[in-house]
Amino acid sequence: MYIIIYDFGTSSVKTCLFEISSEIRLIAGSSAGYGLYISDDGGSEQDTEEWWAAICSTTRELFSKTDVKPEEIEGMAFCSQMQGAVFVDEEGNALRRPMNYLDQKGFKEYKDCMGRGIIKVSGCSLYKLVRNLIVNYAGSTSAKDPVWKYKWVENNEPEVFKKIYKWLDIGDYLTSRCTGRIARTVDTAFATFLYDTRKGKEGWNKGLLKMYKVNPNHMPELIDCTDQAGTLTAKAAQEIGLVEGIPVFGGGGDTTFVNIGAGCTRPGDTHIYVGTSGWVSTFMDRQTVDIDAMITGVLSAKHGYFNYYAELETAGKCYEWTLNHLVIDEIGVYLNNAKVTDDYESRFTSLYDYVSSQVEKVPPGANGVIFTPWLHGNR
């Protein structure tokens, strides 16, 4: 059996072809990037057509690297960045550029709602935070949380808001574009903090929707990560380079699945992830919350289990920033109009490799130099 999985990150998609038999084997992979559009008002947006173009190009490239044929693919799914906001019409078309998890244009909306109240904790209304904690052991303590993206559009783009049929996360949008079915997986629903995790009450919580003044009609149907969301439509198949009718599964968010990929499948197992963002995460068989540290347990793809994680908004992105803003002015590679491969071809394949080799020479403590990694704030 052959399947295609799309690892849909902040800055690029990693498209992978796997063979599943007695074990799972990677057959081929391809990657393509897309833009991240930062604005002075705290905005962080992306473009759906750039996403789709990256999906199409990487999928077709897979088949140039292997003898596997498109008609042999028996399933596909997305593992995506989370806490974005894609607002779609009844046909599933995006009504505006999606906001990703870094977007904090809704700071005023956050303060207006969560900053009110006699008793406050972490800058939030204690009353509202406690209501949230009772329902799902979580709550909004950051202007970057998805509900404030929703409220920002309501307050600043009323013409767009009036056209909203459903509110999706990024992976859900991509699944919808492939299948024509507009739905959310439960893990991305939880990431809105409007989802009830209590046993027997799972689903959108009417009380929280009312408290945050979110239109219940904008909330899509919910499916599990392991559910089949639908099949690949003829239009999507033609554009991507696959065959109509391939099963498309719910998939889910990166924090939902990275622990599985890291082999952390037993309660207590812990891993460290570094991508554009980064985190430390522990797999748990219960949900809990640390209010002081603002860390909670996020739904796992496996019912009854949770990923308890502490996140940095910019991790690997710091390396890129340092390279672009500091390194090229120091090591003389670009100042001398030389290419890295000219002088280091036998040892290095990229400037990142060269910089890593130099980092190895730096003593512990870096001679007192400190770098704070919050290039785009933090949660």
Buried (B, 14 or more C-beta within 10 A) or exposed (E): EBBBBBBBBBBBBBBBBBBEEEEEEEBBBBBBEBEBBEEEEBBBBBBBEBBBBBBBBBBBBBBEEEEBEBEEBEBBBBBBBBBBBBBBEEEBBBBBBBBBBBBBBBBBBBBEBBEEBEEBBEEBBBBBBBBBBBBBBBBBBBBBBBBBBBBBBBEBBEEEBEBBBBBBBBBBBBBBBBBBBBBBBBBBBBBBBBBBBEEEEBBBBEEBBEBBEBEEEBBBEBBBBBBBBBBBBEEBBEBBBBBEEBBBBBBBBBBBBBBBEBEBEEEEBBBEBEBBBBBBBBBBEEBEBEBEEBBBBBBBBBEEBBBBBBBBBBBBBBBBBBBEEEBBEEBEBEEEEEEBEEBBEEEBEEBBEBBEEEEEEEEEEEEEEEEEBEBBEBB
